[in-house]
Amino acid sequence: MSLHIETPLMESRPLSVLSGQSVWLKLEALQVPGSFKIRGIGHACTVYRQRGAQRFVSSSGGNAGLAVAYAGRCLGLPVTVVVPETTTVRAKELLALEGADVIVHGSSWQEANQHAQTLLGASDAFLHPFDDPLLWEGHATMIDEVARASGKPDAVVLSVGGGGLLSGVVAGLQRNGWHDVPVLAVETEGAASFQAAVQAGHPVALERISSIATSLGAKQVCEQAWHCAQTHPVHSLVIPDRSALAACERFLTDHRILVEPACGAALAAVYEQATALAACRKVLVIVCGGATATIDQIRTWAGLQDQA
């Protein structure tokens, strides 16, 4: 039994009227742990348990860590999640709600991740947030669902952080024979590690992350994400934080679903009618979600952007 649900696929009337296109939403925000992450992480946890894992360890205080905690509870295995000091109280509350053992260590994800590695025993499995073929295989199932439900889009729009979602979507497109369907990979300014990789010709590390879309805050995308750009039509788009935040507010009004700024980045490409989509008749947007988002935090960030 899979740990993810088959999420709704619906045509957005507000976005379709605005753009003059048929805009379809894959509502991954409605996964039980709050984001698409459970597809790949749930698959990986199931495989690792079959291989003998007795505990899952994660170093993410965001969507990935929540997916691991949820998977562990469903599979009956303990979960330890190491989070940095910057992790929000809300995120820690959600992790504890799933029964995870939460350890706060270090001032950055890198420090938390290093500590998590020291905790691994022989019967433990480490769940990487985005760089694992099992994750990509699990994420690809969302495209299988689209293929069964509504047929081929002219383009897919998604957000890029570490590149796990991109890698999975491209895998799904290719295994369904949609090799010609382009992907618009959207990032926020200050977290554009995918665009940096495309421009450099190989993955490179950003000096720092300055975007408020912290779920997009991987300093370097995984090698597979860059490989996808070499083997599939993938186009990079970078938008301001302000656009991502505005998209979150508009999407809440239009569809009564609250998503985090990292997801708002993909929605902003449609709300602002990105030129890369101009020739498309049918657009598929991966609404990736975000479990720790609150409207108060989004509005606080928006206010700070207005003052800048």
C-alpha positions as CSV (number, residue, x, y, z in Angstrom):
1,M,0.0,0.0,0.0
2,S,1.4,3.4,-1.0
3,L,1.7,6.1,1.7
4,H,0.6,8.9,-0.6
5,I,-2.9,9.6,-1.9
6,E,-3.9,10.2,-5.5
7,T,-4.4,13.9,-5.4
8,P,-7.1,15.9,-7.2
9,L,-6.4,17.2,-10.7
10,M,-8.7,20.1,-11.5
11,E,-9.0,22.9,-14.0
12,S,-8.6,26.3,-12.4
13,R,-11.2,28.6,-13.6
14,P,-9.6,31.8,-12.2
15,L,-6.2,31.0,-13.7
16,S,-7.7,29.8,-17.0
17,V,-9.7,33.0,-17.4
18,L,-6.7,35.2,-16.5
19,S,-4.3,33.5,-18.9
20,G,-6.6,32.6,-21.7
21,Q,-5.4,29.0,-21.4
22,S,-6.6,25.8,-19.9
23,V,-4.7,25.7,-16.6
24,W,-4.8,22.5,-14.6
25,L,-3.7,22.0,-11.0
26,K,-2.2,18.9,-9.5
27,L,-3.0,19.5,-5.9
28,E,-0.1,17.9,-4.1
29,A,-0.8,20.4,-1.2
30,L,-3.6,18.0,-0.2
31,Q,-1.3,15.1,0.6
32,V,-1.7,14.1,4.2
33,P,1.7,15.5,5.4
34,G,1.1,18.6,3.4
35,S,3.3,18.3,0.3
36,F,4.4,16.2,-2.7
37,K,7.4,14.9,-0.6
38,I,5.4,11.9,0.7
39,R,5.4,10.4,-2.7
40,G,9.1,9.9,-3.0
41,I,9.8,9.7,0.8
42,G,7.0,7.3,1.4
43,H,8.3,5.0,-1.4
44,A,11.8,5.2,-0.1
45,C,10.8,4.5,3.5
46,T,8.8,1.5,2.3
47,V,11.8,0.1,0.4
48,Y,14.2,0.8,3.2
49,R,11.9,-1.0,5.7
50,Q,11.8,-4.0,3.3
51,R,15.6,-4.0,3.3
52,G,15.6,-4.2,7.1
53,A,15.6,-0.6,8.4
54,Q,14.5,-0.3,12.0
55,R,14.6,3.5,12.2
56,F,14.4,6.5,9.9
57,V,16.7,9.5,10.3
58,S,16.1,12.9,8.6
59,S,17.7,16.3,8.8
60,S,14.8,18.4,7.5
61,G,12.6,20.5,9.6
62,G,10.4,21.2,6.6
63,N,8.3,19.2,4.2
64,A,10.8,16.3,3.8
65,G,11.1,15.8,7.6
66,L,7.3,15.9,8.0
67,A,7.0,13.3,5.3
68,V,9.5,11.0,7.0
69,A,7.8,11.4,10.3
70,Y,4.4,10.5,8.7
71,A,5.9,7.5,6.9
72,G,7.5,6.2,10.0
73,R,4.3,6.5,12.0
74,C,2.4,4.6,9.2
75,L,5.0,1.9,9.0
76,G,5.4,1.5,12.7
77,L,9.1,2.6,12.9
78,P,10.7,5.3,15.0
79,V,11.8,8.5,13.4
80,T,14.6,10.9,14.5
81,V,14.6,14.4,12.8
82,V,17.5,16.7,13.4
83,V,16.6,20.4,12.7
84,P,18.6,23.6,12.9
85,E,17.9,26.3,15.4
86,T,16.2,28.4,12.7
87,T,13.4,25.8,12.4
88,T,10.0,27.4,13.2
89,V,8.0,26.4,16.3
90,R,5.2,25.4,14.0
91,A,7.4,22.9,12.1
92,K,8.6,21.4,15.4
93,E,5.1,21.1,16.6
94,L,4.0,19.2,13.4
95,L,7.0,16.8,13.7
96,A,6.2,16.1,17.3
97,L,2.5,15.5,16.4
98,E,3.7,12.7,14.1
99,G,5.6,11.2,17.0
100,A,9.1,12.0,15.7
101,D,12.0,12.5,18.1
102,V,13.1,16.1,17.3
103,I,16.7,17.1,18.0
104,V,17.7,20.8,17.5
105,H,21.3,21.2,16.5
106,G,23.3,23.9,14.7
107,S,22.5,27.1,13.0
108,S,22.0,25.8,9.5
109,W,20.7,22.7,7.7
110,Q,24.3,21.7,6.9
111,E,25.2,21.6,10.6
112,A,22.0,19.7,11.4
113,N,22.6,17.3,8.6
114,Q,26.2,16.6,9.7
115,H,24.9,15.8,13.2
116,A,22.2,13.5,11.8
117,Q,24.9,11.5,10.0
118,T,26.7,10.8,13.3
119,L,23.5,9.3,14.7
120,L,23.1,6.6,12.0
121,G,23.4,3.0,13.2
122,A,23.7,-0.2,11.2
123,S,19.9,-0.7,11.1
124,D,19.0,3.0,10.4
125,A,18.0,4.5,7.0
126,F,18.8,8.1,6.2
127,L,16.2,9.9,4.1
128,H,17.7,12.6,1.9
129,P,15.3,15.5,1.1
130,F,15.8,15.4,-2.6
131,D,18.9,13.4,-3.8
132,D,17.8,9.7,-4.0
133,P,16.6,7.7,-7.1
134,L,13.9,6.2,-4.9
135,L,12.5,9.7,-4.3
136,W,12.4,10.5,-8.0
137,E,10.7,7.2,-8.7
138,G,8.0,8.0,-6.2
139,H,7.5,11.6,-7.3
140,A,7.0,10.4,-10.9
141,T,3.7,8.8,-9.9
142,M,2.0,12.2,-10.0
143,I,2.5,12.3,-13.8
144,D,1.2,8.8,-14.1
145,E,-2.0,10.0,-12.5
146,V,-2.2,13.0,-14.8
147,A,-1.7,10.7,-17.8
148,R,-4.6,8.5,-16.7
149,A,-6.9,11.4,-15.8
150,S,-6.6,14.2,-18.4
151,G,-4.0,13.5,-21.0
152,K,-1.0,15.4,-22.3
153,P,-0.4,19.0,-21.3
154,D,1.6,21.5,-23.4
155,A,3.8,22.4,-20.5
156,V,4.4,21.6,-16.8
157,V,5.2,24.3,-14.3
158,L,6.9,23.5,-11.0
159,S,9.1,24.9,-8.4
160,V,12.8,23.9,-7.9
161,G,14.6,23.6,-4.6
162,G,17.1,20.7,-4.5
163,G,15.7,19.3,-7.7
164,G,13.9,16.2,-6.4
165,L,10.5,17.3,-7.8
166,L,12.0,18.2,-11.2
167,S,13.8,14.9,-11.4
168,G,10.7,13.0,-10.6
169,V,8.4,14.9,-12.9
170,V,10.8,14.5,-15.8
171,A,11.1,10.8,-15.1
172,G,7.3,10.6,-15.1
173,L,7.0,12.5,-18.4
174,Q,9.5,10.3,-20.1
175,R,8.0,7.0,-18.9
176,N,4.7,8.2,-20.3
177,G,6.2,9.0,-23.6
178,W,5.9,12.8,-23.2
179,H,9.4,13.5,-24.1
180,D,8.4,16.7,-25.9
181,V,6.5,18.3,-23.0
182,P,8.6,21.2,-21.7
183,V,9.0,21.9,-18.0
184,L,9.2,25.5,-16.6
185,A,11.4,25.3,-13.5
186,V,10.7,28.3,-11.3
187,E,12.9,29.6,-8.5
188,T,13.0,32.7,-6.4
189,E,15.8,35.2,-6.5
190,G,18.4,34.3,-3.8
191,A,17.7,30.6,-4.1
192,A,18.3,30.0,-7.8
193,S,20.7,27.1,-7.7
194,F,19.2,25.4,-10.7
195,Q,19.6,28.4,-12.9
196,A,23.2,28.7,-11.6
197,A,23.8,25.0,-12.7
198,V,22.3,25.6,-16.1
199,Q,24.5,28.7,-16.7
200,A,27.7,27.0,-15.4
201,G,27.1,23.8,-17.3
202,H,27.3,21.8,-14.0
203,P,25.9,22.0,-10.5
204,V,27.5,24.7,-8.5
205,A,27.0,25.9,-4.9
206,L,25.5,29.3,-4.2
207,E,27.4,31.4,-1.6
208,R,24.3,31.9,0.4
209,I,20.5,31.6,0.4
210,S,18.7,35.0,0.7
211,S,15.2,34.1,-0.4
212,I,12.3,33.9,2.0
213,A,11.2,30.7,0.2
214,T,13.3,28.5,2.4
215,S,12.0,25.3,0.9
216,L,13.8,26.3,-2.3
217,G,16.9,27.0,-0.3
218,A,19.3,24.3,-1.5
219,K,22.6,25.8,-2.2
220,Q,23.2,23.3,-4.9
221,V,20.8,21.2,-6.9
222,C,21.3,17.5,-7.2
223,E,23.2,16.1,-10.2
224,Q,20.1,14.5,-11.6
225,A,18.3,17.8,-11.8
226,W,21.0,19.2,-14.0
227,H,21.1,16.0,-16.0
228,C,17.3,16.5,-16.7
229,A,18.0,19.8,-18.3
230,Q,20.4,18.1,-20.7
231,T,18.0,15.3,-21.7
232,H,14.6,17.0,-21.6
233,P,13.2,20.5,-22.5
234,V,13.6,22.3,-19.2
235,H,13.4,26.1,-19.0
236,S,14.6,28.1,-16.0
237,L,12.7,31.1,-14.6
238,V,13.6,33.2,-11.6
239,I,11.1,35.5,-9.9
240,P,11.2,37.9,-7.0
241,D,10.1,36.8,-3.5
242,R,7.3,39.4,-3.8
243,S,5.8,37.5,-6.7
244,A,5.8,34.2,-4.9
245,L,4.2,35.8,-1.8
246,A,1.5,37.5,-3.9
247,A,0.7,34.3,-5.6
248,C,0.2,32.5,-2.3
249,E,-2.4,35.2,-1.3
250,R,-4.2,35.0,-4.7
251,F,-4.3,31.3,-4.7
252,L,-5.8,31.2,-1.2
253,T,-8.5,33.6,-2.5
254,D,-9.1,31.6,-5.7
255,H,-9.0,28.1,-4.4
256,R,-9.1,28.3,-0.5
257,I,-5.8,26.4,-0.2
258,L,-2.8,27.9,1.6
259,V,0.6,27.1,0.2
260,E,4.1,28.2,1.1
261,P,6.1,30.7,-0.9
262,A,8.2,27.9,-2.5
263,C,5.0,26.7,-4.1
264,G,3.8,30.2,-4.8
265,A,6.9,30.5,-7.1
266,A,5.3,28.1,-9.6
267,L,1.9,29.7,-9.3
268,A,3.4,33.1,-9.9
269,A,4.6,32.1,-13.3
270,V,1.0,31.6,-14.4
271,Y,-0.5,34.5,-12.5
272,E,2.1,36.8,-14.1
273,Q,1.7,35.1,-17.5
274,A,5.3,34.1,-18.1
275,T,6.3,34.5,-21.7
276,A,7.6,30.9,-21.8
277,L,4.0,29.7,-21.5
278,A,2.5,32.1,-24.1
279,A,2.1,29.5,-26.9
280,C,0.6,26.8,-24.6
281,R,-3.1,25.9,-24.7
282,K,-3.0,23.5,-21.7
283,V,-0.7,24.1,-18.8
284,L,-0.2,21.8,-15.8
285,V,0.9,23.4,-12.5
286,I,2.3,21.2,-9.8
287,V,0.9,22.7,-6.6
288,C,3.5,21.2,-4.4
289,G,2.2,22.5,-1.1
290,G,3.9,23.4,2.1
291,A,2.9,22.1,5.5
292,T,4.4,24.8,7.7
293,A,3.0,27.8,5.9
294,T,0.7,30.3,7.8
295,I,-1.0,33.3,6.4
296,D,0.3,35.5,9.1
297,Q,3.9,34.6,8.2
298,I,3.3,35.2,4.5
299,R,1.8,38.6,5.2
300,T,4.6,39.5,7.5
301,W,7.1,38.6,4.7
302,A,5.1,40.6,2.2
303,G,5.1,43.6,4.5
304,L,8.9,43.4,4.7
305,Q,9.2,43.2,0.9
306,D,7.1,46.3,0.6
307,Q,9.4,48.2,3.0
308,A,12.5,47.1,1.1
